[in-house]
Amino acid sequence: MTKPTADSIAEATNLTGLQRQYVKAVAEEAARLAAKAVRDELLQLVVSNGQYNDTDLNNRMSRLEKRYLEDDKYALTRPKVMALMQEMGWE
């Protein structure tokens, strides 16, 4: 079952335009407060850790990304495909 969208159920709610605006404003305000709370908590965790600063974190992420792109264990090669086919009995 798919989750209904606001547009798909708007007519069935029988809300006036002002009521819809109010509900939308309340939802946006709640989302904004939740995002700020998560952002503040994440910032506290990073600051309290003290082990890494922004530059260190960026460097570590760059190295991990580079390693992922260069590491052949993530690459699909002909020998790996052949080995997989043999394991699956598709010789």
C-alpha positions as CSV (number, residue, x, y, z in Angstrom):
1,M,0.0,0.0,0.0
2,T,1.4,3.4,-1.0
3,K,1.4,6.3,1.4
4,P,-1.0,9.0,0.4
5,T,0.3,12.4,-0.5
6,A,-1.2,15.7,0.7
7,D,-2.5,16.5,-2.7
8,S,-4.2,13.2,-3.1
9,I,-6.2,13.6,0.1
10,A,-6.7,17.4,0.1
11,E,-10.2,17.2,-1.4
12,A,-11.4,14.5,1.0
13,T,-10.4,16.5,4.1
14,N,-12.9,19.3,3.4
15,L,-10.5,21.9,4.9
16,T,-10.7,25.5,3.8
17,G,-7.7,27.2,2.3
18,L,-6.9,28.9,5.6
19,Q,-7.1,25.6,7.5
20,R,-4.7,24.0,5.0
21,Q,-2.3,26.9,5.4
22,Y,-2.5,26.5,9.2
23,V,-1.8,22.8,9.1
24,K,1.1,23.3,6.6
25,A,2.6,26.1,8.8
26,V,2.4,23.8,11.9
27,A,4.0,20.9,10.1
28,E,6.8,23.1,8.7
29,E,7.5,24.6,12.1
30,A,7.7,21.2,13.7
31,A,10.0,20.0,10.9
32,R,12.2,23.0,11.3
33,L,12.5,22.5,15.1
34,A,13.3,18.8,14.7
35,A,16.0,19.6,12.1
36,K,17.5,22.2,14.4
37,A,17.5,19.8,17.4
38,V,19.2,17.1,15.3
39,R,21.7,19.5,13.9
40,D,22.5,20.8,17.4
41,E,22.9,17.3,18.8
42,L,25.2,16.3,16.0
43,L,27.3,19.5,16.5
44,Q,27.6,18.7,20.2
45,L,28.8,15.2,19.5
46,V,31.4,16.4,17.0
47,V,32.6,19.2,19.3
48,S,32.7,17.0,22.5
49,N,34.6,14.3,20.7
50,G,37.5,16.7,20.1
51,Q,39.4,14.1,18.1
52,Y,38.7,15.5,14.7
53,N,38.1,19.0,13.3
54,D,36.4,19.8,10.1
55,T,39.6,19.5,8.0
56,D,40.4,16.1,9.5
57,L,36.9,14.8,8.8
58,N,37.0,16.1,5.2
59,N,40.4,14.5,4.7
60,R,39.2,11.2,6.2
61,M,36.1,11.1,4.0
62,S,38.1,12.0,0.9
63,R,40.5,9.1,1.6
64,L,37.7,6.7,2.2
65,E,36.0,7.7,-1.0
66,K,39.2,7.5,-3.0
67,R,39.9,4.0,-1.5
68,Y,36.4,2.9,-2.4
69,L,36.7,4.1,-6.0
70,E,40.2,2.6,-6.4
71,D,39.7,-0.7,-4.5
72,D,39.2,-3.5,-6.9
73,K,37.2,-5.6,-4.4
74,Y,34.2,-3.5,-5.4
75,A,34.9,-3.8,-9.1
76,L,33.1,-6.5,-11.1
77,T,35.8,-8.2,-13.2
78,R,35.5,-11.1,-15.7
79,P,37.2,-13.6,-13.3
80,K,34.8,-12.6,-10.5
81,V,31.8,-13.1,-12.8
82,M,33.2,-16.5,-13.9
83,A,33.7,-17.6,-10.3
84,L,30.2,-16.5,-9.4
85,M,28.8,-18.4,-12.3
86,Q,30.7,-21.5,-11.2
87,E,29.4,-21.1,-7.6
88,M,25.8,-20.8,-8.9
89,G,26.3,-23.7,-11.3
90,W,25.8,-21.7,-14.4
91,E,29.0,-22.8,-16.2
